[in-house]
Amino acid sequence: MAVHSLLFLSPLLRGCAEMQSPPAIIWLTTGELADRLRLTTRTLERWRAAQYGPEWHQMGGSIRYSLADVEAFEILSSCGRRA
């Protein structure tokens, strides 16, 4: 890239630096979620098989739950609605 192109882009780059990046996703393991919900990990396994509970993601060979999905599930559950 030519030097004059870099000079042209510099105001744009400054604007990008001022923008806030989205918050990082906080991931929970099955064990961490079990502790949070006061359940066993086996109960969470059964929920996954029954397609119940918070949305889960498989990352490599591991199951993870995003904290945002867990909180949404908790809110829906406290209102008497099943997720």
Steps between C-alpha positions, in 0.01 A plus 500: 500500500638839407582756766235740368238225545600461864467873554152491348392210724637639825181696591298186434730292714474751783121469479523122521722521806239710675221247439442256778536133426212272598529341844676166511281193538536330836485122463407255777591134511241235585645478850485875552140512382407204719643685802315820405164322461565258789455200271713203409693488174294190414179708522648747251592210270139379515374852430721521190366166376143621560576838335414681822695761690731776386645487150832318492793501260750228421853635473734228394410218735365727774151628577475868592213728599511876447421697813247710304309184397508370858365828636222502237408142598492597868267793428264289288501224761417740780198621300365146476590459131705202392794563269 
